[in-house]
Amino acid sequence: PAKAFVTISSGCNNFCSYCIVPYLRGREISRNSAEIIDDVAKLTQKGVIQVTLLGQNVNSYGLDKGDITFPELLKKIARETDIKWIKYLSSHPKDFTDELIEVISSEDKVANYLHLAVQSGSNNVLEKMNRKYKIETYIDKIAKLKKLVPSLNLTTDIIVGFPGETSADFQDTVNLMKTVEFDDAYMYKYNTRENTYSSNNFADDVPDEEKLDRLQTIIDLQIDIRKNKKAGRIGDIFEVIPERKSKNNQNEILGLTKEDLMIIYNSPDFEIGKIVKMKAVKLIGNSLFGERI
């Protein structure tokens, strides 16, 4: 009851060479900004305190219609509605602007959480993927954002074994992960998708065994990075929306922070539709545990 999703656009104009979405969903179409803001306002009247804005590429919102930009939309929702938290999915690095960085850092309602799919650390691979950015630009944008938002929770997507990916290209991805230190990552080995540009034009020339080895390497690396990043959160204060009771312990509540981090805490009450303050006190395995303050 406390959370809702609002679609702000459909379709995609990017035509990444491995992706079928533009062919299945068509070109990008943005909804009218006034309708979106009205939707959010109505949701808050029903008790919603967190809204997640959805689009295949939210960063290019409005560009097709000459409506307001995505950063402007975030500001208007934050200032013209009673919503408490604003999250959004998904962002494309090529449209991730300094204006958006400024809004994330200055608008308190905009969550300190960003999913920004990098896909590869190699410029050679990014070019074949048709991602339309250089890895140096990606790193620079993240550095700017982390400087302004130290508590940022940053996640990403990574594909290994893309056609033509050499050992040096893969090492670029490993180096990127060590440099950026993503809080978490969704990691995949490349599989051909029928009727995509890559399946029609590139030979799937990285052996499956090599793909699996590369995938396991980055999974192991990310596990270590994630553990260290979460350990660094111990002692931090978070605002938390209770999500659900633990299946194993009815007195344990699983909550989601404004940074989109899961935190577990003890409470006899499940406070639906509330925001509670929490201090992270320990890390067990991959789980942060907190105490009410």
C-alpha positions in Angstrom: 0.0 0.0 0.0 2.9 2.4 0.6 4.5 1.9 -2.8 3.4 2.3 -6.4 4.7 2.4 -10.0 3.9 5.0 -12.6 4.9 4.5 -16.3 6.3 7.7 -17.8 7.3 6.3 -21.2 7.1 3.2 -23.4 9.3 1.9 -26.1 12.9 2.6 -26.9 15.0 4.5 -29.5 18.5 3.2 -28.6 18.7 0.0 -30.6 21.5 -1.6 -28.6 22.7 -4.4 -30.8 21.9 -7.2 -28.4 18.4 -6.0 -27.5 15.0 -6.8 -28.9 13.0 -4.2 -27.0 12.7 -1.5 -29.8 11.4 -4.1 -32.2 8.9 -5.5 -29.8 7.7 -2.3 -28.1 8.3 0.3 -30.8 9.8 3.7 -30.6 9.9 5.8 -27.5 6.7 7.6 -26.5 6.5 9.8 -23.5 3.4 10.5 -21.5 2.2 14.0 -20.9 4.0 15.4 -17.8 0.8 16.9 -16.3 -0.9 13.5 -16.4 2.1 11.9 -14.6 2.2 14.5 -11.9 -1.6 14.1 -11.5 -1.2 10.3 -11.2 1.4 10.8 -8.4 -0.8 13.3 -6.6 -3.7 10.9 -6.6 -1.6 8.0 -5.4 -0.4 10.1 -2.4 -4.1 10.6 -1.5 -4.4 6.8 -1.3 -1.5 6.6 1.2 1.3 5.9 -1.3 4.6 7.3 0.1 7.1 6.0 -2.5 6.6 6.1 -6.3 8.9 4.4 -8.9 8.8 6.0 -12.3 9.1 3.5 -15.1 10.5 3.7 -18.7 12.9 1.7 -20.9 15.1 4.8 -20.7 13.7 7.4 -18.3 16.6 9.8 -18.9 15.3 10.6 -22.4 11.8 11.3 -21.2 10.1 14.2 -23.0 12.6 14.6 -25.8 10.2 13.0 -28.3 7.4 15.5 -27.6 9.3 18.6 -26.6 7.8 18.3 -23.1 9.8 18.9 -20.0 13.0 16.9 -19.4 13.3 14.1 -17.0 15.2 16.2 -14.4 12.5 18.8 -14.7 9.8 16.1 -14.2 11.6 14.9 -11.0 11.7 18.4 -9.6 8.0 19.1 -10.4 6.9 15.8 -8.8 9.1 16.6 -5.7 7.8 20.1 -5.3 4.1 19.8 -6.5 3.0 16.6 -4.8 3.1 15.2 -1.3 5.1 12.0 -2.3 7.9 11.2 0.1 10.3 9.2 -2.0 10.9 9.1 -5.8 12.7 6.3 -7.5 13.0 5.4 -11.2 14.0 2.7 -13.6 15.8 2.5 -16.0 18.6 5.0 -16.9 20.8 5.0 -19.9 24.3 6.4 -19.5 24.3 8.3 -22.7 21.5 10.5 -21.5 22.7 10.8 -17.9 23.2 14.6 -17.7 24.8 17.0 -15.2 21.3 18.4 -14.8 20.1 15.0 -13.5 23.1 14.7 -11.2 22.2 18.1 -9.7 18.6 17.1 -9.1 19.6 13.8 -7.5 21.9 15.7 -5.1 19.7 18.6 -4.3 16.1 17.2 -4.2 15.6 15.4 -0.9 12.7 13.4 -2.2 14.7 11.8 -5.0 16.2 8.6 -3.7 20.0 8.2 -3.5 19.7 5.1 -5.6 20.7 4.7 -9.3 20.7 1.7 -11.6 22.9 2.7 -14.5 23.6 -0.3 -16.8 27.2 -0.1 -18.1 27.2 -3.6 -19.8 31.0 -3.6 -20.5 34.2 -1.8 -19.4 35.6 -2.0 -22.9 35.1 0.8 -25.4 35.5 -1.7 -28.2 32.7 -3.8 -26.9 30.5 -0.8 -26.1 30.8 0.4 -29.7 29.7 -3.0 -31.0 26.9 -3.0 -28.6 25.8 0.5 -30.0 25.8 1.9 -26.5 26.8 5.4 -27.7 29.2 6.4 -24.8 32.8 5.9 -23.9 33.7 4.2 -20.6 35.7 7.2 -19.6 32.5 9.3 -19.8 30.6 6.8 -17.7 33.3 6.8 -15.0 33.4 10.6 -15.0 29.6 10.9 -14.5 29.6 8.4 -11.6 32.6 10.2 -9.9 30.7 13.5 -10.1 27.6 11.9 -8.6 29.4 10.1 -5.8 31.2 13.3 -4.8 27.8 15.0 -4.4 25.9 12.0 -3.0 28.3 9.9 -0.8 25.5 7.6 0.3 24.6 6.7 -3.3 23.6 3.1 -3.8 24.8 2.3 -7.4 23.8 -0.9 -9.3 24.4 -1.9 -12.9 24.1 -4.6 -15.6 27.1 -6.4 -17.1 27.3 -8.8 -20.1 30.4 -10.9 -20.7 31.3 -12.9 -23.7 29.8 -10.5 -26.2 30.9 -11.3 -29.8 34.5 -10.3 -30.3 35.2 -9.7 -26.6 38.9 -10.4 -26.1 40.7 -11.2 -22.9 41.9 -7.6 -22.8 38.3 -6.4 -23.3 37.1 -8.5 -20.4 40.0 -7.2 -18.2 38.7 -3.7 -18.9 35.4 -4.8 -17.4 37.1 -6.2 -14.3 39.1 -3.0 -14.0 36.0 -0.9 -14.3 34.3 -2.9 -11.5 37.3 -2.4 -9.2 37.4 1.4 -10.0 33.7 2.1 -9.6 32.8 -0.4 -6.9 29.2 -1.0 -7.7 27.0 -1.8 -4.7 25.5 -4.6 -6.7 25.3 -5.9 -10.3 23.2 -8.1 -12.5 25.6 -10.1 -14.4 25.0 -12.3 -17.5 26.8 -14.2 -20.2 25.9 -13.2 -23.7 23.3 -15.3 -25.5 22.1 -14.6 -29.0 18.6 -13.1 -29.3 16.9 -13.9 -32.5 16.3 -10.9 -34.9 18.7 -8.5 -33.0 21.5 -6.7 -34.8 24.2 -8.7 -33.0 22.6 -12.1 -33.9 22.3 -11.1 -37.5 25.7 -9.5 -37.9 28.2 -10.8 -35.4 29.5 -14.3 -34.9 29.0 -15.7 -31.4 32.7 -16.5 -31.2 33.5 -16.6 -27.5 33.3 -20.2 -26.4 30.6 -20.9 -23.8 33.1 -22.3 -21.4 35.1 -19.1 -21.6 31.9 -17.1 -21.1 31.1 -19.0 -17.9 34.6 -18.6 -16.6 34.4 -14.8 -17.2 31.0 -14.6 -15.6 32.2 -16.5 -12.5 35.2 -14.2 -12.2 33.0 -11.0 -12.1 30.5 -12.7 -9.8 33.2 -13.5 -7.3 34.6 -10.0 -7.6 31.2 -8.4 -7.1 30.5 -10.6 -4.0 33.6 -9.2 -2.4 32.9 -5.6 -3.4 29.3 -5.9 -2.2 30.3 -7.3 1.2 32.8 -4.5 1.7 30.4 -1.8 0.6 27.6 -3.1 2.9 30.1 -3.4 5.8 30.9 0.3 5.3 27.2 1.1 5.9 27.4 -0.1 9.5 26.7 2.8 11.8 24.8 4.7 9.1 21.3 6.1 9.8 18.5 5.2 7.3 14.9 5.9 6.6 13.1 2.7 6.0 9.7 1.6 4.6 8.7 -1.8 6.1 8.2 -4.3 3.3 7.2 -7.6 4.9 7.7 -9.9 7.9 10.5 -12.5 7.8 9.3 -16.0 6.9 11.5 -17.4 9.5 10.8 -15.0 12.4 7.5 -13.1 12.7 9.2 -10.5 14.9 11.8 -9.7 12.1 10.7 -7.0 9.6 12.4 -6.6 6.2 12.5 -3.0 5.2 13.7 -1.1 2.2 15.8 2.1 2.7 15.5 5.3 0.7 18.8 4.1 -1.0 17.0 0.8 -2.0 19.0 -1.3 0.5 17.3 -4.1 2.3 17.6 -3.9 6.1 16.3 -6.4 8.7 15.1 -5.3 12.2 13.2 -6.6 15.2 9.7 -5.2 15.8 6.5 -6.6 17.2 4.5 -4.4 14.9 4.5 -4.2 11.1 3.9 -0.5 10.5 2.2 -0.4 7.1 2.6 2.9 5.2 5.1 4.3 7.7 8.7 5.5 7.4 10.8 4.5 10.3 14.4 5.5 11.3 17.0 2.8 11.6 20.7 2.5 12.4 22.6 -0.3 10.7 24.3 -2.2 13.4 25.7 -5.4 11.8 26.1 -7.4 8.7 25.4 -11.2 8.6 26.2 -12.8 5.3 24.6 -10.5 2.7 22.0 -9.0 5.1 22.2 -5.7 6.9 20.6 -5.6 10.4 19.3 -2.5 12.0 17.9 -1.1 15.2 15.1 1.5 15.6 16.2 4.9 16.7 
